[in-house]
Amino acid sequence: MFPSAVFFALGGALLVADGVPTLNIETGCRAAAKMGDRLSLDESLRQCLSDEKRARSELEKQWSQFPPALRQRCVATTETGGDPSYVEVLVCLQMGVDAAQMEKR
């Protein structure tokens, strides 16, 4: 009985530790701000960082609702070959859920 209690305690700790990853979004926002024409560089950067902050907040609320494999895939995708983005992770997760629902139909 004791080993199973340890297993569940450790499993719970692993689930808690499996939260929204910390991404370095500033580099991507700086690059995006340099490409924008409509707003000043500072305003574009502020807007991008604000969008990323809102996306991270949404991810924190919804993270546990997404399948772990999908979370892993979306984070790996945003970290591959470019600047990571919470917006990109959130969109990837939403699209993954939508695709799974379409497959069920």
C-alpha positions in Angstrom: 0.0 0.0 0.0 2.8 2.4 0.8 4.5 2.2 -2.6 1.2 3.2 -4.4 0.8 6.2 -2.1 4.3 7.3 -3.0 3.5 6.8 -6.7 0.4 9.0 -6.5 2.2 11.6 -4.5 5.0 11.8 -7.0 2.5 11.7 -9.9 0.7 14.7 -8.4 4.0 16.6 -8.1 4.8 15.8 -11.7 1.5 17.2 -12.9 1.9 20.4 -10.9 5.4 20.8 -12.3 4.0 20.3 -15.8 2.8 23.9 -16.1 3.1 26.5 -18.9 6.7 26.7 -19.9 8.6 30.0 -19.7 9.5 31.3 -23.1 11.8 34.1 -24.1 9.4 36.2 -26.1 11.3 39.5 -26.1 13.5 38.6 -29.1 10.6 37.6 -31.2 8.7 40.8 -30.3 11.7 43.0 -31.0 12.0 41.4 -34.5 8.3 41.7 -35.1 8.3 45.4 -34.0 11.1 46.2 -36.5 9.0 44.8 -39.3 5.9 46.8 -38.5 5.1 50.1 -40.3 2.0 51.5 -38.7 3.2 52.0 -35.2 6.4 53.3 -33.7 9.0 50.7 -32.7 8.3 51.2 -29.0 4.5 50.9 -29.5 4.8 47.8 -31.7 7.1 46.2 -29.1 4.7 47.1 -26.2 1.7 45.7 -28.2 3.5 42.4 -29.0 4.6 41.9 -25.4 1.0 42.7 -24.3 -0.4 40.1 -26.7 2.1 37.6 -25.5 1.2 38.3 -21.8 -2.5 37.8 -22.6 -1.8 34.6 -24.4 0.3 33.3 -21.5 -2.5 34.2 -19.1 -5.0 32.2 -21.2 -2.6 29.3 -21.3 -2.3 29.3 -17.5 -6.1 29.1 -17.3 -6.5 26.4 -19.9 -3.2 24.4 -19.8 -4.5 21.3 -18.0 -7.4 21.0 -20.4 -5.1 20.2 -23.3 -3.7 16.7 -23.8 -0.1 16.4 -22.7 1.1 15.1 -26.1 -0.5 18.1 -27.8 1.1 20.5 -25.3 4.5 19.0 -25.8 4.1 19.1 -29.6 3.0 22.7 -29.6 5.8 23.9 -27.3 8.4 22.0 -29.3 7.0 23.5 -32.6 7.3 27.1 -31.3 10.8 26.5 -30.0 12.1 25.0 -33.2 13.8 27.3 -35.7 12.6 30.6 -34.5 11.5 32.8 -31.6 9.1 31.1 -29.2 5.6 32.6 -28.8 2.8 32.1 -26.3 0.4 33.2 -29.0 1.7 30.5 -31.3 1.4 27.9 -28.6 -2.1 28.9 -27.8 -3.2 28.8 -31.4 -1.5 25.5 -32.0 -3.3 24.0 -29.0 -6.7 25.4 -30.1 -6.2 24.1 -33.6 -5.1 20.7 -32.3 -8.3 20.4 -30.2 -10.4 21.5 -33.1 -8.8 18.9 -35.4 -9.3 16.1 -32.9 -13.0 17.1 -32.6 -13.3 17.0 -36.4 -11.8 13.6 -36.6 -14.3 12.3 -34.1 -17.2 13.3 -36.4 
